Amino acid sequence: MPVILCGDQIEFEREHANTPPKERPDWPMPSFDADDWAEAFCKFNPSVDKGLMLTWFASALMRGFDEGWARAGRNARATPGGTDAVR
């Protein structure tokens, strides 16, 4: 389920409710698949090796995921009654 930021986005999501993901104008933004990001990058930079970009995007996405978990853990510990373990 997408996070709705404003009325314009609600209208956009309604307009593209049945649009295949790769045909949406915001693709690959909603995707957490490194292959989607590598494909989109290489579409605009065809001289770049897709395997290299797949590796780069996989690392970048995982780093963001790990940072999110780390911040969630820090926030939980900073909250009264918080826990030391991220669940």
N, CA, C and O atoms as a Maestro MAE file, in Angstrom:
{
 s_m_m2io_version
 :::
 2.0.0
}

f_m_ct {
 s_m_title
 :::
 protein
 m_atom[348] {
  # First column is atom index #
  i_m_mmod_type
  r_m_x_coord
  r_m_y_coord
  r_m_z_coord
  i_m_residue_number
  s_m_chain_name
  s_m_pdb_residue_name
  s_m_pdb_atom_name
  i_m_atomic_number
  :::
  1 25 0.840 -1.179 0.000 1 A "MET " " N  " 7
  2 3 0.000 0.000 0.000 1 A "MET " " CA " 6
  3 2 0.886 1.245 0.000 1 A "MET " " C  " 6
  4 15 1.746 1.386 0.870 1 A "MET " " O  " 8
  5 25 0.691 2.139 -0.954 2 A "PRO " " N  " 7
  6 3 1.528 3.344 -1.005 2 A "PRO " " CA " 6
  7 2 1.191 4.310 0.129 2 A "PRO " " C  " 6
  8 15 0.065 4.341 0.623 2 A "PRO " " O  " 8
  9 25 2.170 5.081 0.523 3 A "VAL " " N  " 7
  10 3 1.950 6.137 1.511 3 A "VAL " " CA " 6
  11 2 1.371 7.326 0.762 3 A "VAL " " C  " 6
  12 15 1.970 7.803 -0.202 3 A "VAL " " O  " 8
  13 25 0.224 7.805 1.191 4 A "ILE " " N  " 7
  14 3 -0.440 8.922 0.523 4 A "ILE " " CA " 6
  15 2 0.055 10.223 1.157 4 A "ILE " " C  " 6
  16 15 -0.097 10.438 2.359 4 A "ILE " " O  " 8
  17 25 0.644 11.078 0.336 5 A "LEU " " N  " 7
  18 3 1.204 12.326 0.831 5 A "LEU " " CA " 6
  19 2 0.278 13.517 0.629 5 A "LEU " " C  " 6
  20 15 0.344 14.486 1.385 5 A "LEU " " O  " 8
  21 25 -0.597 13.457 -0.395 6 A "CYS " " N  " 7
  22 3 -1.488 14.577 -0.653 6 A "CYS " " CA " 6
  23 2 -2.595 14.134 -1.617 6 A "CYS " " C  " 6
  24 15 -2.564 13.018 -2.136 6 A "CYS " " O  " 8
  25 25 -3.553 14.999 -1.847 7 A "GLY " " N  " 7
  26 3 -4.654 14.699 -2.754 7 A "GLY " " CA " 6
  27 2 -4.205 14.416 -4.167 7 A "GLY " " C  " 6
  28 15 -4.799 13.577 -4.844 7 A "GLY " " O  " 8
  29 25 -3.163 15.099 -4.633 8 A "ASP " " N  " 7
  30 3 -2.642 14.838 -5.977 8 A "ASP " " CA " 6
  31 2 -2.154 13.402 -6.096 8 A "ASP " " C  " 6
  32 15 -2.337 12.764 -7.132 8 A "ASP " " O  " 8
  33 25 -1.536 12.894 -5.038 9 A "GLN " " N  " 7
  34 3 -1.042 11.528 -5.094 9 A "GLN " " CA " 6
  35 2 -2.199 10.531 -5.098 9 A "GLN " " C  " 6
  36 15 -2.129 9.500 -5.768 9 A "GLN " " O  " 8
  37 25 -3.253 10.832 -4.358 10 A "ILE " " N  " 7
  38 3 -4.430 9.963 -4.371 10 A "ILE " " CA " 6
  39 2 -4.973 9.863 -5.788 10 A "ILE " " C  " 6
  40 15 -5.292 8.770 -6.257 10 A "ILE " " O  " 8
  41 25 -5.078 10.986 -6.466 11 A "GLU " " N  " 7
  42 3 -5.570 10.990 -7.845 11 A "GLU " " CA " 6
  43 2 -4.617 10.205 -8.758 11 A "GLU " " C  " 6
  44 15 -5.064 9.451 -9.622 11 A "GLU " " O  " 8
  45 25 -3.319 10.383 -8.567 12 A "PHE " " N  " 7
  46 3 -2.321 9.657 -9.360 12 A "PHE " " CA " 6
  47 2 -2.484 8.149 -9.158 12 A "PHE " " C  " 6
  48 15 -2.483 7.389 -10.127 12 A "PHE " " O  " 8
  49 25 -2.624 7.716 -7.901 13 A "GLU " " N  " 7
  50 3 -2.764 6.289 -7.612 13 A "GLU " " CA " 6
  51 2 -4.054 5.731 -8.218 13 A "GLU " " C  " 6
  52 15 -4.067 4.608 -8.722 13 A "GLU " " O  " 8
  53 25 -5.110 6.494 -8.173 14 A "ARG " " N  " 7
  54 3 -6.370 6.056 -8.798 14 A "ARG " " CA " 6
  55 2 -6.199 5.910 -10.307 14 A "ARG " " C  " 6
  56 15 -6.651 4.930 -10.899 14 A "ARG " " O  " 8
  57 25 -5.548 6.885 -10.916 15 A "GLU " " N  " 7
  58 3 -5.347 6.875 -12.363 15 A "GLU " " CA " 6
  59 2 -4.502 5.676 -12.809 15 A "GLU " " C  " 6
  60 15 -4.710 5.140 -13.898 15 A "GLU " " O  " 8
  61 25 -3.564 5.262 -11.979 16 A "HIS " " N  " 7
  62 3 -2.633 4.199 -12.355 16 A "HIS " " CA " 6
  63 2 -2.867 2.896 -11.585 16 A "HIS " " C  " 6
  64 15 -1.974 2.053 -11.507 16 A "HIS " " O  " 8
  65 25 -4.056 2.731 -11.022 17 A "ALA " " N  " 7
  66 3 -4.354 1.542 -10.224 17 A "ALA " " CA " 6
  67 2 -4.163 0.249 -11.011 17 A "ALA " " C  " 6
  68 15 -3.729 -0.752 -10.440 17 A "ALA " " O  " 8
  69 25 -4.470 0.243 -12.285 18 A "ASN " " N  " 7
  70 3 -4.357 -0.969 -13.096 18 A "ASN " " CA " 6
  71 2 -3.200 -0.920 -14.095 18 A "ASN " " C  " 6
  72 15 -3.109 -1.761 -14.989 18 A "ASN " " O  " 8
  73 25 -2.329 0.056 -13.939 19 A "THR " " N  " 7
  74 3 -1.174 0.182 -14.821 19 A "THR " " CA " 6
  75 2 -0.077 -0.771 -14.343 19 A "THR " " C  " 6
  76 15 0.262 -0.766 -13.160 19 A "THR " " O  " 8
  77 25 0.487 -1.591 -15.244 20 A "PRO " " N  " 7
  78 3 1.605 -2.448 -14.821 20 A "PRO " " CA " 6
  79 2 2.736 -1.600 -14.238 20 A "PRO " " C  " 6
  80 15 2.996 -0.501 -14.729 20 A "PRO " " O  " 8
  81 25 3.409 -2.093 -13.205 21 A "PRO " " N  " 7
  82 3 4.427 -1.292 -12.515 21 A "PRO " " CA " 6
  83 2 5.452 -0.638 -13.432 21 A "PRO " " C  " 6
  84 15 5.776 0.534 -13.240 21 A "PRO " " O  " 8
  85 25 5.975 -1.361 -14.426 22 A "LYS " " N  " 7
  86 3 7.020 -0.801 -15.285 22 A "LYS " " CA " 6
  87 2 6.488 0.208 -16.291 22 A "LYS " " C  " 6
  88 15 7.274 0.873 -16.966 22 A "LYS " " O  " 8
  89 25 5.163 0.337 -16.407 23 A "GLU " " N  " 7
  90 3 4.573 1.315 -17.321 23 A "GLU " " CA " 6
  91 2 4.120 2.583 -16.593 23 A "GLU " " C  " 6
  92 15 3.685 3.545 -17.225 23 A "GLU " " O  " 8
  93 25 4.225 2.577 -15.274 24 A "ARG " " N  " 7
  94 3 3.858 3.768 -14.504 24 A "ARG " " CA " 6
  95 2 4.932 4.838 -14.676 24 A "ARG " " C  " 6
  96 15 6.114 4.508 -14.772 24 A "ARG " " O  " 8
  97 25 4.546 6.110 -14.718 25 A "PRO " " N  " 7
  98 3 5.550 7.167 -14.881 25 A "PRO " " CA " 6
  99 2 6.482 7.314 -13.678 25 A "PRO " " C  " 6
  100 15 7.540 7.933 -13.797 25 A "PRO " " O  " 8
  101 25 6.112 6.761 -12.526 26 A "ASP " " N  " 7
  102 3 6.964 6.868 -11.344 26 A "ASP " " CA " 6
  103 2 7.870 5.649 -11.148 26 A "ASP " " C  " 6
  104 15 8.574 5.558 -10.142 26 A "ASP " " O  " 8
  105 25 7.856 4.707 -12.108 27 A "TRP " " N  " 7
  106 3 8.708 3.528 -11.983 27 A "TRP " " CA " 6
  107 2 10.163 3.929 -12.179 27 A "TRP " " C  " 6
  108 15 10.429 4.714 -13.089 27 A "TRP " " O  " 8
  109 25 11.097 3.464 -11.419 28 A "PRO " " N  " 7
  110 3 11.066 2.413 -10.402 28 A "PRO " " CA " 6
  111 2 10.921 2.929 -8.972 28 A "PRO " " C  " 6
  112 15 11.192 2.184 -8.030 28 A "PRO " " O  " 8
  113 25 10.506 4.170 -8.784 29 A "MET " " N  " 7
  114 3 10.462 4.766 -7.439 29 A "MET " " CA " 6
  115 2 9.765 3.891 -6.395 29 A "MET " " C  " 6
  116 15 10.287 3.781 -5.286 29 A "MET " " O  " 8
  117 25 8.611 3.259 -6.681 30 A "PRO " " N  " 7
  118 3 7.970 2.462 -5.634 30 A "PRO " " CA " 6
  119 2 8.632 1.098 -5.392 30 A "PRO " " C  " 6
  120 15 8.235 0.382 -4.472 30 A "PRO " " O  " 8
  121 25 9.617 0.735 -6.188 31 A "SER " " N  " 7
  122 3 10.211 -0.598 -6.119 31 A "SER " " CA " 6
  123 2 11.413 -0.651 -5.185 31 A "SER " " C  " 6
  124 15 12.209 0.285 -5.110 31 A "SER " " O  " 8
  125 25 11.523 -1.770 -4.476 32 A "PHE " " N  " 7
  126 3 12.711 -2.050 -3.672 32 A "PHE " " CA " 6
  127 2 13.504 -3.193 -4.290 32 A "PHE " " C  " 6
  128 15 14.293 -3.851 -3.612 32 A "PHE " " O  " 8
  129 25 13.289 -3.424 -5.588 33 A "ASP " " N  " 7
  130 3 13.990 -4.472 -6.322 33 A "ASP " " CA " 6
  131 2 15.175 -3.845 -7.063 33 A "ASP " " C  " 6
  132 15 14.994 -2.995 -7.935 33 A "ASP " " O  " 8
  133 25 16.368 -4.267 -6.710 34 A "ALA " " N  " 7
  134 3 17.579 -3.708 -7.322 34 A "ALA " " CA " 6
  135 2 17.590 -3.907 -8.830 34 A "ALA " " C  " 6
  136 15 18.132 -3.074 -9.557 34 A "ALA " " O  " 8
  137 25 17.000 -4.999 -9.313 35 A "ASP " " N  " 7
  138 3 16.961 -5.247 -10.753 35 A "ASP " " CA " 6
  139 2 16.135 -4.177 -11.468 35 A "ASP " " C  " 6
  140 15 16.499 -3.742 -12.561 35 A "ASP " " O  " 8
  141 25 15.028 -3.752 -10.860 36 A "ASP " " N  " 7
  142 3 14.226 -2.673 -11.444 36 A "ASP " " CA " 6
  143 2 15.036 -1.392 -11.557 36 A "ASP " " C  " 6
  144 15 15.007 -0.721 -12.588 36 A "ASP " " O  " 8
  145 25 15.758 -1.056 -10.494 37 A "TRP " " N  " 7
  146 3 16.554 0.170 -10.495 37 A "TRP " " CA " 6
  147 2 17.692 0.099 -11.506 37 A "TRP " " C  " 6
  148 15 17.970 1.075 -12.204 37 A "TRP " " O  " 8
  149 25 18.356 -1.068 -11.584 38 A "ALA " " N  " 7
  150 3 19.442 -1.235 -12.557 38 A "ALA " " CA " 6
  151 2 18.910 -1.126 -13.981 38 A "ALA " " C  " 6
  152 15 19.533 -0.497 -14.836 38 A "ALA " " O  " 8
  153 25 17.750 -1.742 -14.232 39 A "GLU " " N  " 7
  154 3 17.143 -1.675 -15.565 39 A "GLU " " CA " 6
  155 2 16.811 -0.233 -15.949 39 A "GLU " " C  " 6
  156 15 17.100 0.200 -17.065 39 A "GLU " " O  " 8
  157 25 16.201 0.507 -15.020 40 A "ALA " " N  " 7
  158 3 15.839 1.899 -15.294 40 A "ALA " " CA " 6
  159 2 17.086 2.753 -15.516 40 A "ALA " " C  " 6
  160 15 17.101 3.605 -16.404 40 A "ALA " " O  " 8
  161 25 18.132 2.533 -14.716 41 A "PHE " " N  " 7
  162 3 19.364 3.302 -14.861 41 A "PHE " " CA " 6
  163 2 19.996 3.041 -16.222 41 A "PHE " " C  " 6
  164 15 20.413 3.971 -16.912 41 A "PHE " " O  " 8
  165 25 20.063 1.766 -16.600 42 A "CYS " " N  " 7
  166 3 20.696 1.402 -17.872 42 A "CYS " " CA " 6
  167 2 19.863 1.826 -19.080 42 A "CYS " " C  " 6
  168 15 20.389 1.952 -20.186 42 A "CYS " " O  " 8
  169 25 18.575 2.044 -18.872 43 A "LYS " " N  " 7
  170 3 17.722 2.552 -19.953 43 A "LYS " " CA " 6
  171 2 18.203 3.937 -20.379 43 A "LYS " " C  " 6
  172 15 18.184 4.271 -21.564 43 A "LYS " " O  " 8
  173 25 18.631 4.735 -19.411 44 A "PHE " " N  " 7
  174 3 19.098 6.095 -19.697 44 A "PHE " " CA " 6
  175 2 20.614 6.176 -19.878 44 A "PHE " " C  " 6
  176 15 21.130 7.183 -20.362 44 A "PHE " " O  " 8
  177 25 21.318 5.125 -19.495 45 A "ASN " " N  " 7
  178 3 22.779 5.064 -19.616 45 A "ASN " " CA " 6
  179 2 23.153 3.698 -20.193 45 A "ASN " " C  " 6
  180 15 23.736 2.877 -19.486 45 A "ASN " " O  " 8
  181 25 22.827 3.437 -21.470 46 A "PRO " " N  " 7
  182 3 23.029 2.095 -22.031 46 A "PRO " " CA " 6
  183 2 24.473 1.618 -22.081 46 A "PRO " " C  " 6
  184 15 24.708 0.421 -22.244 46 A "PRO " " O  " 8
  185 25 25.431 2.495 -21.950 47 A "SER " " N  " 7
  186 3 26.828 2.060 -22.000 47 A "SER " " CA " 6
  187 2 27.298 1.465 -20.668 47 A "SER " " C  " 6
  188 15 28.387 0.896 -20.596 47 A "SER " " O  " 8
  189 25 26.484 1.594 -19.617 48 A "VAL " " N  " 7
  190 3 26.854 1.086 -18.300 48 A "VAL " " CA " 6
  191 2 26.434 -0.378 -18.188 48 A "VAL " " C  " 6
  192 15 25.347 -0.750 -18.629 48 A "VAL " " O  " 8
  193 25 27.291 -1.203 -17.601 49 A "ASP " " N  " 7
  194 3 27.017 -2.619 -17.423 49 A "ASP " " CA " 6
  195 2 25.885 -2.822 -16.410 49 A "ASP " " C  " 6
  196 15 25.958 -2.336 -15.282 49 A "ASP " " O  " 8
  197 25 24.834 -3.547 -16.826 50 A "LYS " " N  " 7
  198 3 23.680 -3.754 -15.938 50 A "LYS " " CA " 6
  199 2 24.067 -4.563 -14.707 50 A "LYS " " C  " 6
  200 15 23.551 -4.303 -13.619 50 A "LYS " " O  " 8
  201 25 24.967 -5.544 -14.851 51 A "GLY " " N  " 7
  202 3 25.403 -6.335 -13.698 51 A "GLY " " CA " 6
  203 2 26.075 -5.476 -12.641 51 A "GLY " " C  " 6
  204 15 25.858 -5.666 -11.444 51 A "GLY " " O  " 8
  205 25 26.890 -4.532 -13.087 52 A "LEU " " N  " 7
  206 3 27.539 -3.610 -12.154 52 A "LEU " " CA " 6
  207 2 26.498 -2.766 -11.427 52 A "LEU " " C  " 6
  208 15 26.584 -2.568 -10.215 52 A "LEU " " O  " 8
  209 25 25.516 -2.270 -12.175 53 A "MET " " N  " 7
  210 3 24.485 -1.427 -11.552 53 A "MET " " CA " 6
  211 2 23.589 -2.244 -10.626 53 A "MET " " C  " 6
  212 15 23.141 -1.739 -9.596 53 A "MET " " O  " 8
  213 25 23.325 -3.490 -10.977 54 A "LEU " " N  " 7
  214 3 22.544 -4.361 -10.101 54 A "LEU " " CA " 6
  215 2 23.253 -4.508 -8.761 54 A "LEU " " C  " 6
  216 15 22.622 -4.424 -7.707 54 A "LEU " " O  " 8
  217 25 24.559 -4.728 -8.802 55 A "THR " " N  " 7
  218 3 25.351 -4.828 -7.576 55 A "THR " " CA " 6
  219 2 25.291 -3.528 -6.782 55 A "THR " " C  " 6
  220 15 25.111 -3.544 -5.564 55 A "THR " " O  " 8
  221 25 25.442 -2.412 -7.474 56 A "TRP " " N  " 7
  222 3 25.437 -1.116 -6.793 56 A "TRP " " CA " 6
  223 2 24.081 -0.856 -6.132 56 A "TRP " " C  " 6
  224 15 24.017 -0.496 -4.957 56 A "TRP " " O  " 8
  225 25 22.994 -1.042 -6.896 57 A "PHE " " N  " 7
  226 3 21.668 -0.765 -6.338 57 A "PHE " " CA " 6
  227 2 21.297 -1.743 -5.229 57 A "PHE " " C  " 6
  228 15 20.661 -1.347 -4.253 57 A "PHE " " O  " 8
  229 25 21.679 -3.006 -5.359 58 A "ALA " " N  " 7
  230 3 21.399 -3.964 -4.286 58 A "ALA " " CA " 6
  231 2 22.089 -3.523 -2.998 58 A "ALA " " C  " 6
  232 15 21.494 -3.568 -1.921 58 A "ALA " " O  " 8
  233 25 23.333 -3.101 -3.114 59 A "SER " " N  " 7
  234 3 24.068 -2.625 -1.935 59 A "SER " " CA " 6
  235 2 23.431 -1.367 -1.354 59 A "SER " " C  " 6
  236 15 23.279 -1.250 -0.138 59 A "SER " " O  " 8
  237 25 23.060 -0.432 -2.218 60 A "ALA " " N  " 7
  238 3 22.464 0.824 -1.746 60 A "ALA " " CA " 6
  239 2 21.122 0.577 -1.063 60 A "ALA " " C  " 6
  240 15 20.850 1.144 -0.005 60 A "ALA " " O  " 8
  241 25 20.288 -0.263 -1.660 61 A "LEU " " N  " 7
  242 3 18.986 -0.560 -1.060 61 A "LEU " " CA " 6
  243 2 19.144 -1.277 0.278 61 A "LEU " " C  " 6
  244 15 18.432 -0.971 1.235 61 A "LEU " " O  " 8
  245 25 20.069 -2.226 0.349 62 A "MET " " N  " 7
  246 3 20.283 -2.951 1.600 62 A "MET " " CA " 6
  247 2 20.835 -2.028 2.670 62 A "MET " " C  " 6
  248 15 20.462 -2.137 3.838 62 A "MET " " O  " 8
  249 25 21.715 -1.125 2.283 63 A "ARG " " N  " 7
  250 3 22.270 -0.156 3.253 63 A "ARG " " CA " 6
  251 2 21.154 0.710 3.822 63 A "ARG " " C  " 6
  252 15 21.130 0.988 5.021 63 A "ARG " " O  " 8
  253 25 20.226 1.139 2.962 64 A "GLY " " N  " 7
  254 3 19.093 1.921 3.437 64 A "GLY " " CA " 6
  255 2 18.203 1.118 4.368 64 A "GLY " " C  " 6
  256 15 17.726 1.636 5.379 64 A "GLY " " O  " 8
  257 25 17.978 -0.143 4.031 65 A "PHE " " N  " 7
  258 3 17.175 -1.022 4.881 65 A "PHE " " CA " 6
  259 2 17.829 -1.183 6.255 65 A "PHE " " C  " 6
  260 15 17.173 -1.050 7.288 65 A "PHE " " O  " 8
  261 25 19.138 -1.472 6.249 66 A "ASP " " N  " 7
  262 3 19.869 -1.631 7.504 66 A "ASP " " CA " 6
  263 2 19.834 -0.361 8.347 66 A "ASP " " C  " 6
  264 15 19.676 -0.428 9.566 66 A "ASP " " O  " 8
  265 25 19.979 0.789 7.705 67 A "GLU " " N  " 7
  266 3 19.936 2.060 8.434 67 A "GLU " " CA " 6
  267 2 18.560 2.277 9.044 67 A "GLU " " C  " 6
  268 15 18.452 2.762 10.171 67 A "GLU " " O  " 8
  269 25 17.508 1.925 8.313 68 A "GLY " " N  " 7
  270 3 16.153 2.051 8.857 68 A "GLY " " CA " 6
  271 2 15.966 1.214 10.109 68 A "GLY " " C  " 6
  272 15 15.387 1.681 11.090 68 A "GLY " " O  " 8
  273 25 16.457 -0.031 10.082 69 A "TRP " " N  " 7
  274 3 16.360 -0.890 11.264 69 A "TRP " " CA " 6
  275 2 17.176 -0.322 12.417 69 A "TRP " " C  " 6
  276 15 16.728 -0.347 13.563 69 A "TRP " " O  " 8
  277 25 18.358 0.184 12.128 70 A "ALA " " N  " 7
  278 3 19.198 0.752 13.189 70 A "ALA " " CA " 6
  279 2 18.529 1.961 13.825 70 A "ALA " " C  " 6
  280 15 18.551 2.111 15.046 70 A "ALA " " O  " 8
  281 25 17.938 2.821 13.011 71 A "ARG " " N  " 7
  282 3 17.254 4.001 13.553 71 A "ARG " " CA " 6
  283 2 16.027 3.600 14.349 71 A "ARG " " C  " 6
  284 15 15.739 4.201 15.384 71 A "ARG " " O  " 8
  285 25 15.304 2.600 13.886 72 A "ALA " " N  " 7
  286 3 14.128 2.126 14.622 72 A "ALA " " CA " 6
  287 2 14.550 1.615 15.999 72 A "ALA " " C  " 6
  288 15 13.861 1.848 16.993 72 A "ALA " " O  " 8
  289 25 15.673 0.926 16.050 73 A "GLY " " N  " 7
  290 3 16.174 0.428 17.329 73 A "GLY " " CA " 6
  291 2 16.589 1.551 18.252 73 A "GLY " " C  " 6
  292 15 16.302 1.510 19.449 73 A "GLY " " O  " 8
  293 25 17.265 2.561 17.707 74 A "ARG " " N  " 7
  294 3 17.666 3.711 18.533 74 A "ARG " " CA " 6
  295 2 16.439 4.451 19.045 74 A "ARG " " C  " 6
  296 15 16.406 4.871 20.202 74 A "ARG " " O  " 8
  297 25 15.432 4.616 18.195 75 A "ASN " " N  " 7
  298 3 14.220 5.320 18.613 75 A "ASN " " CA " 6
  299 2 13.468 4.533 19.673 75 A "ASN " " C  " 6
  300 15 12.921 5.125 20.603 75 A "ASN " " O  " 8
  301 25 13.430 3.213 19.552 76 A "ALA " " N  " 7
  302 3 12.738 2.388 20.546 76 A "ALA " " CA " 6
  303 2 13.425 2.503 21.899 76 A "ALA " " C  " 6
  304 15 12.759 2.589 22.931 76 A "ALA " " O  " 8
  305 25 14.764 2.505 21.897 77 A "ARG " " N  " 7
  306 3 15.497 2.612 23.168 77 A "ARG " " CA " 6
  307 2 15.374 3.999 23.776 77 A "ARG " " C  " 6
  308 15 15.463 4.145 24.995 77 A "ARG " " O  " 8
  309 25 15.169 5.028 22.943 78 A "ALA " " N  " 7
  310 3 15.059 6.392 23.446 78 A "ALA " " CA " 6
  311 2 13.669 6.687 23.992 78 A "ALA " " C  " 6
  312 15 13.476 7.683 24.689 78 A "ALA " " O  " 8
  313 25 12.711 5.841 23.685 79 A "THR " " N  " 7
  314 3 11.330 6.040 24.137 79 A "THR " " CA " 6
  315 2 11.158 5.410 25.516 79 A "THR " " C  " 6
  316 15 11.612 4.288 25.741 79 A "THR " " O  " 8
  317 25 10.506 6.120 26.445 80 A "PRO " " N  " 7
  318 3 10.251 5.502 27.754 80 A "PRO " " CA " 6
  319 2 9.518 4.177 27.582 80 A "PRO " " C  " 6
  320 15 8.508 4.099 26.883 80 A "PRO " " O  " 8
  321 25 10.032 3.150 28.220 81 A "GLY " " N  " 7
  322 3 9.446 1.820 28.106 81 A "GLY " " CA " 6
  323 2 9.896 1.103 26.849 81 A "GLY " " C  " 6
  324 15 9.402 0.020 26.537 81 A "GLY " " O  " 8
  325 25 10.853 1.716 26.106 82 A "GLY " " N  " 7
  326 3 11.348 1.111 24.867 82 A "GLY " " CA " 6
  327 2 12.154 -0.139 25.156 82 A "GLY " " C  " 6
  328 15 12.456 -0.455 26.306 82 A "GLY " " O  " 8
  329 25 12.490 -0.830 24.108 83 A "THR " " N  " 7
  330 3 13.223 -2.083 24.243 83 A "THR " " CA " 6
  331 2 14.611 -1.948 23.629 83 A "THR " " C  " 6
  332 15 14.837 -1.105 22.760 83 A "THR " " O  " 8
  333 25 15.523 -2.774 24.082 84 A "ASP " " N  " 7
  334 3 16.869 -2.781 23.491 84 A "ASP " " CA " 6
  335 2 16.914 -3.580 22.210 84 A "ASP " " C  " 6
  336 15 17.874 -3.458 21.448 84 A "ASP " " O  " 8
  337 25 15.911 -4.393 21.949 85 A "ALA " " N  " 7
  338 3 15.907 -5.241 20.744 85 A "ALA " " CA " 6
  339 2 14.901 -4.701 19.742 85 A "ALA " " C  " 6
  340 15 13.797 -4.298 20.109 85 A "ALA " " O  " 8
  341 25 15.284 -4.697 18.494 86 A "VAL " " N  " 7
  342 3 14.370 -4.322 17.414 86 A "VAL " " CA " 6
  343 2 13.603 -5.559 17.038 86 A "VAL " " C  " 6
  344 15 14.189 -6.616 16.805 86 A "VAL " " O  " 8
  345 25 12.308 -5.436 16.978 87 A "ARG " " N  " 7
  346 3 11.490 -6.619 16.654 87 A "ARG " " CA " 6
  347 2 11.099 -6.621 15.225 87 A "ARG " " C  " 6
  348 15 10.411 -7.538 14.774 87 A "ARG " " O  " 8
  :::
 }
 m_bond[347] {
  # First column is bond index #
  i_m_from
  i_m_to
  i_m_order
  :::
  1 1 2 1
  2 2 3 1
  3 3 4 2
  4 3 5 1
  5 5 6 1
  6 6 7 1
  7 7 8 2
  8 7 9 1
  9 9 10 1
  10 10 11 1
  11 11 12 2
  12 11 13 1
  13 13 14 1
  14 14 15 1
  15 15 16 2
  16 15 17 1
  17 17 18 1
  18 18 19 1
  19 19 20 2
  20 19 21 1
  21 21 22 1
  22 22 23 1
  23 23 24 2
  24 23 25 1
  25 25 26 1
  26 26 27 1
  27 27 28 2
  28 27 29 1
  29 29 30 1
  30 30 31 1
  31 31 32 2
  32 31 33 1
  33 33 34 1
  34 34 35 1
  35 35 36 2
  36 35 37 1
  37 37 38 1
  38 38 39 1
  39 39 40 2
  40 39 41 1
  41 41 42 1
  42 42 43 1
  43 43 44 2
  44 43 45 1
  45 45 46 1
  46 46 47 1
  47 47 48 2
  48 47 49 1
  49 49 50 1
  50 50 51 1
  51 51 52 2
  52 51 53 1
  53 53 54 1
  54 54 55 1
  55 55 56 2
  56 55 57 1
  57 57 58 1
  58 58 59 1
  59 59 60 2
  60 59 61 1
  61 61 62 1
  62 62 63 1
  63 63 64 2
  64 63 65 1
  65 65 66 1
  66 66 67 1
  67 67 68 2
  68 67 69 1
  69 69 70 1
  70 70 71 1
  71 71 72 2
  72 71 73 1
  73 73 74 1
  74 74 75 1
  75 75 76 2
  76 75 77 1
  77 77 78 1
  78 78 79 1
  79 79 80 2
  80 79 81 1
  81 81 82 1
  82 82 83 1
  83 83 84 2
  84 83 85 1
  85 85 86 1
  86 86 87 1
  87 87 88 2
  88 87 89 1
  89 89 90 1
  90 90 91 1
  91 91 92 2
  92 91 93 1
  93 93 94 1
  94 94 95 1
  95 95 96 2
  96 95 97 1
  97 97 98 1
  98 98 99 1
  99 99 100 2
  100 99 101 1
  101 101 102 1
  102 102 103 1
  103 103 104 2
  104 103 105 1
  105 105 106 1
  106 106 107 1
  107 107 108 2
  108 107 109 1
  109 109 110 1
  110 110 111 1
  111 111 112 2
  112 111 113 1
  113 113 114 1
  114 114 115 1
  115 115 116 2
  116 115 117 1
  117 117 118 1
  118 118 119 1
  119 119 120 2
  120 119 121 1
  121 121 122 1
  122 122 123 1
  123 123 124 2
  124 123 125 1
  125 125 126 1
  126 126 127 1
  127 127 128 2
  128 127 129 1
  129 129 130 1
  130 130 131 1
  131 131 132 2
  132 131 133 1
  133 133 134 1
  134 134 135 1
  135 135 136 2
  136 135 137 1
  137 137 138 1
  138 138 139 1
  139 139 140 2
  140 139 141 1
  141 141 142 1
  142 142 143 1
  143 143 144 2
  144 143 145 1
  145 145 146 1
  146 146 147 1
  147 147 148 2
  148 147 149 1
  149 149 150 1
  150 150 151 1
  151 151 152 2
  152 151 153 1
  153 153 154 1
  154 154 155 1
  155 155 156 2
  156 155 157 1
  157 157 158 1
  158 158 159 1
  159 159 160 2
  160 159 161 1
  161 161 162 1
  162 162 163 1
  163 163 164 2
  164 163 165 1
  165 165 166 1
  166 166 167 1
  167 167 168 2
  168 167 169 1
  169 169 170 1
  170 170 171 1
  171 171 172 2
  172 171 173 1
  173 173 174 1
  174 174 175 1
  175 175 176 2
  176 175 177 1
  177 177 178 1
  178 178 179 1
  179 179 180 2
  180 179 181 1
  181 181 182 1
  182 182 183 1
  183 183 184 2
  184 183 185 1
  185 185 186 1
  186 186 187 1
  187 187 188 2
  188 187 189 1
  189 189 190 1
  190 190 191 1
  191 191 192 2
  192 191 193 1
  193 193 194 1
  194 194 195 1
  195 195 196 2
  196 195 197 1
  197 197 198 1
  198 198 199 1
  199 199 200 2
  200 199 201 1
  201 201 202 1
  202 202 203 1
  203 203 204 2
  204 203 205 1
  205 205 206 1
  206 206 207 1
  207 207 208 2
  208 207 209 1
  209 209 210 1
  210 210 211 1
  211 211 212 2
  212 211 213 1
  213 213 214 1
  214 214 215 1
  215 215 216 2
  216 215 217 1
  217 217 218 1
  218 218 219 1
  219 219 220 2
  220 219 221 1
  221 221 222 1
  222 222 223 1
  223 223 224 2
  224 223 225 1
  225 225 226 1
  226 226 227 1
  227 227 228 2
  228 227 229 1
  229 229 230 1
  230 230 231 1
  231 231 232 2
  232 231 233 1
  233 233 234 1
  234 234 235 1
  235 235 236 2
  236 235 237 1
  237 237 238 1
  238 238 239 1
  239 239 240 2
  240 239 241 1
  241 241 242 1
  242 242 243 1
  243 243 244 2
  244 243 245 1
  245 245 246 1
  246 246 247 1
  247 247 248 2
  248 247 249 1
  249 249 250 1
  250 250 251 1
  251 251 252 2
  252 251 253 1
  253 253 254 1
  254 254 255 1
  255 255 256 2
  256 255 257 1
  257 257 258 1
  258 258 259 1
  259 259 260 2
  260 259 261 1
  261 261 262 1
  262 262 263 1
  263 263 264 2
  264 263 265 1
  265 265 266 1
  266 266 267 1
  267 267 268 2
  268 267 269 1
  269 269 270 1
  270 270 271 1
  271 271 272 2
  272 271 273 1
  273 273 274 1
  274 274 275 1
  275 275 276 2
  276 275 277 1
  277 277 278 1
  278 278 279 1
  279 279 280 2
  280 279 281 1
  281 281 282 1
  282 282 283 1
  283 283 284 2
  284 283 285 1
  285 285 286 1
  286 286 287 1
  287 287 288 2
  288 287 289 1
  289 289 290 1
  290 290 291 1
  291 291 292 2
  292 291 293 1
  293 293 294 1
  294 294 295 1
  295 295 296 2
  296 295 297 1
  297 297 298 1
  298 298 299 1
  299 299 300 2
  300 299 301 1
  301 301 302 1
  302 302 303 1
  303 303 304 2
  304 303 305 1
  305 305 306 1
  306 306 307 1
  307 307 308 2
  308 307 309 1
  309 309 310 1
  310 310 311 1
  311 311 312 2
  312 311 313 1
  313 313 314 1
  314 314 315 1
  315 315 316 2
  316 315 317 1
  317 317 318 1
  318 318 319 1
  319 319 320 2
  320 319 321 1
  321 321 322 1
  322 322 323 1
  323 323 324 2
  324 323 325 1
  325 325 326 1
  326 326 327 1
  327 327 328 2
  328 327 329 1
  329 329 330 1
  330 330 331 1
  331 331 332 2
  332 331 333 1
  333 333 334 1
  334 334 335 1
  335 335 336 2
  336 335 337 1
  337 337 338 1
  338 338 339 1
  339 339 340 2
  340 339 341 1
  341 341 342 1
  342 342 343 1
  343 343 344 2
  344 343 345 1
  345 345 346 1
  346 346 347 1
  347 347 348 2
  :::
 }
}
